[in-house]
Amino acid sequence: MPDDKVAAGRIVDLSAGRQRDERAEVVARLLDSPATIAPRWFYDELGCALYGAICRLPEYYPTRTEVALFREHRGAIAEAAGAVRQFVDLGAGDCCKAESWLPFLEPARYVAVDIAAHELRRALDRMAPDFPSVEMLGVVADFQHGLPLDDVLDERAALFFYPGSSIGNFTPREAVAFLREVHGLCKPRPGSGLLIGVDAKKDRALLDAAYDDALGVTAAFNRNALAHLNRRFGFDFALDAFAHRGFYNESAGRVEMHLESKGEQVVRLGGDTVRRFARGERIHTENSYKYAAAEFEALLAEAGFDRVRRWTSPGESYFAFLAA
């Protein structure tokens, strides 16, 4: 169990133990059919900046819709959450979404969890002077490999915060497994819970535009994953040889993002390993599942949460759930 007097802004890296397997995992996914890339590879320094720009685009409604929903109901949500001693921000990024909650929840400890260590460091350095009474800890971890927070958290009540409808990046089965992990962290800490933002199913045109904007920022974000892999592993992806494709797959209930090969090409993945792409062949880079309220409440119940409150945006376009 860590010392309660951890210095403000401390960063703990829980991803380092898995780094030796990264290349093999990435290559295996690229050699698969269809080829895939894990969403974690979006988030190098440039990718984080591009994602921040996406959140400000007129087409990208989720961020502003969630902000408005939280602003309207913040007092009621904070009251329902009760005495929060540890506020755990999952996928924290620049920590701005969680920062607005700190004056209302007044936690003793803020734990920011993200794969991007540089983003965590910048955010905690910015926030620490404004919240001198809050112990701040950054945890570098990849949700794809679990949520290893048991040795980071103490025995006090924790509110897990997962905004931005990021739960949609998991398949429903993966989402249940992830939510079950969160429930497992809540169970030994009485008074704990989960505050989560979830995007609703809606008109296809609105969803298509949100993930394929007119300025091409989402396209740049998508292709930047290839640049990240090139730099990290020495691959030779030609970024301009792939076109961004983002669209709503209504039958699957999800938005999909792909990179589509503009022609026949060969990508070198190190040593003698190559991946040949035919014209029109795609690399599947991300899913973003959308849910009806009842569908997501069923996932929470399957994960073990038995007390759920819901707040809803106008037109039932977006949901906030507080689960305990």
N, C-alpha and C positions, 0 to 999 in steps of 0.2 A: 504494500500500500504506500503511495507516495506521501511525502511530507506535506502537511497542510500549508506550509509557508513557502510554496513554490513561488519563485520570483515572477513578477508580472511580465508577460510576454515570452515566457519560456516555450520553446518548440520541442516536441517529442516526435521523432520519426519512427513510426511503426511499420513503414513500408520497406525498409532497407533489407530485411531478411529475405525478401522474395525477389530481389533484383536479379539474382543469378539466373532466374527462370524467365525473365521478361522476353529476351530475344526469341527463345524457343517457342514461347506462347504466341508472340506476334507472328512469327513465320508460319506456324501451324495454322493460324486463323487466315492468313493470306493465301495459303496453299489450298484451303478448303474450298468447296463449291456449294453455295456462293462464298466468295471471299468476304471476310468481315474484319473490322477494326474496332477494338474496345473504345468506348467513348472517353476513357481517361486520357487518350492520346490527343484529344482536342486541347488540353489545358496546359500548354507551355505558356510562357509569359505573353507572347503575342496572342495565343488563343484566348487567354483570360481577358485581354483587352478587347478582342473582337466580340467575345460573348457580352461584355459590358456594353458595347455599342449596339448589339442586337437588342438588348433589353430596352434601348431608347428609341428603337425604330417605330414609326407609326403603325406598321403592320403587326408588330409583335405585341399583342394584347395581354399575354399572361402576367407580365410584371406589373403593369399599371392597374390591372384588374385586381390582383392580389393586394397591392398596396392600398387601394381604395377600400377593399373588404376589411383588411386589418385595421385601417384607420377608423372606419366606422364602428367596429366592434371591439377595439383594443381593450377598453375598460372591462367589458363583460368577459372577454376571453381571459384576461389577467385575473379577474376575480374567480372565475371557474377553475383556473389552474392552481390557485392556492399558493401556499408558501413555497416558492421555488428557491432552493439553495444552490443548485447547479443547473446552469442553462447550457445545454449541449447543442451546438449549431452544426448540423450535418450537411456537408457540402457548402461550407461557409463562404468560400470565395473571398470577396473583399469585405465580408462581414457587415455590410451596410444594412441588410435586411434584419439581422439580429440586433444591430446597434440600436435601432429605434425601439426595441422592446426593453432594453436594460433599465430605463427610468421607471417603467411600469412594473416589471417583475422584481426588480431590486435583488438579483441573485448575489450570493457571496462569491460565486465562482462562475466564470464564463469559459467554456471549453469549445474551441473552434476546430472542426474536423474537416480536412480537405486533402486532396492529393497534391495540390500546388503549394509547396513549401514557401516559395518566394512571395506568393500572394498573402499567405497567413502572416508572415513576418511583417510585411508592409502594413497590413490591416491592424495587427495588434500594437505595433509601434504607434500608429495613429490614434488608436482608441485609449490606450493606457492612461495618458494624462487626463482625459476627460472622465475616467471612472477609477479614481485612485483607490477606492475601497473594494473594488472587484478584482479578485485574483484571476489572471488571464493565462490560459494555456492553449497553445496550438498543437494539434495532433495531425501528423501527416499519415494518412491511411487511405487505402483504395477499397471502396465498398465492394468491389467485385470479389475480393478475397475475405470478406467478412468485416465485422465491426468489433475490433479487439480493444474494447474500452474498459473491461472489467477491472484491470489493474490501474487504470487512469482515474476512474471515478472513486469517490469515497462513499460512505454509507448514507449520505444525506439525500433527500428527495431531489430528483432530477427531472427537468422538462426537456425532452428531446424535440428539437425544432428542425423540420425538414420542409422548407418552403419552395416556391418556384415550380411546383408540380414535377420536381425531379424524380419522384417515385415512378413517373411514367416511362423513365428510361429502362426500367425493369419489365420483363414479361410479367403477367399476373402471377404465375407460379414463383418467379424470382422475387416479386414484390412481397408475397406472403412469407417467404423465407426471410427476407430482410426485416419485415415488420415483426416476425417472430423473434428475431435477434434483439430488436429494440425492446420488445415485451420482456424478454429474458433479462435485460439490463434493468428494466423497471421493477420487476418482481421483488428483488431483495431490498429495494429502496422504497419503503412505504411513502405514498403521496406522489409518486412519479407518474409521468404521462408523456404523451406525444402530441405535439401541435404540428399539423401537416397541411400543406396547400395542395389541392388536386384540381386539375383542369377537367372541364366537362366536355362531353361530346357536343359538337355543334356543326354549323354549316360548313360544307367542304371548301367553299371558296375562301372563307375566312381562315381556315386552317392552312390551306395551300399557300396563301399569301404570307402568313406568319412565318412559314419555314422556307420561303423562297422569295425574299424581298426584292423590290425593284432596284435598290442600290447594289445588290450583290454582296452584302456584308455576310449573310449566312453562307453564301457560296465560298467566300474567302475563308470563313471559319472552318468549313468542311474540308477544303483543300489543304488548309494549314496543318491538318493531322498528318498528311503525307510529308510535308516539310519537317515536321517534328520527328517522324520516323526516320527520314533521311539523315537528319542530324544526329539522332540518338544511336542508330544502328548501322549507318553507312549504306543504306539502300539508295537506289537512284531513280525514284519516282520523278517523272516530269509533271509538274503540277498542271501545266496548261494542256496536258493530254487527257485530262479528266474533267467532265462536266458535272456540276452539282445538280442533283435531283432531290427535291423535297416535296412530298405530297401526302394526302390523307388516304390511307387504305381503310375504307369504311367497313368492309367485311371483317377486318381484324381489329377495328376500333383503335387504330394507332396512326400517327404520322410517322412516315419513314424518311430517312435521309440516306442517300446513296451517292457514290462517285462513279460515273459512267465513263468507260473508256471510249474515246472519240475515234479510235482506230485500233488496228492490231498492233500490239506492242509487247515488249519483253522487259520486265523489271528484275534487276539483280538484287537478291536478298542476302548476299554474302556467300563467299566460297563458290561452289558450283551450283548453288540453289537459285533458280529463277522462277518467276511466275509469268506465264503468258496470258495476256488478256486479248480476247476477241473484240471486235468493234461492237459496242453496245453492252458488253459485259460489265457488271456492276460490283462495287465493293459496298457492302451494307455497313454504314457507319453508326447509325443511331435509330432507335425507336422512341416514340413519345406517346404512350398509351393515354387515352381519354376515358373517363368513367362517368356513368350515371351515379347519383348519390348512393342508391341502394347497392350497386355493384361494389363500390369501394367500401361501404360499411360491411359487406359480406367478407371482404378480404381482411378487414380489421378483426372481425369476429373469428375468422379462421386462424388468425395469428395469436389469438388469446385475449384480445381486448374486449371487455364486456360492458364498459360504460363509455358511450360515445355521444358527444354533442357536436352539432353541425351549425355553421353559419354559411349563408349563401349569398352570392352576388345577384344583382337584378337579372331576371331571365334565367336563373339557375345556370349561369355561364361558368362559375368557378365556386369551389367549396373550400372551407377551412374546417378541419375536424380536430377536436380535442378528445383523445382517447386515453383511457386509464384502465 
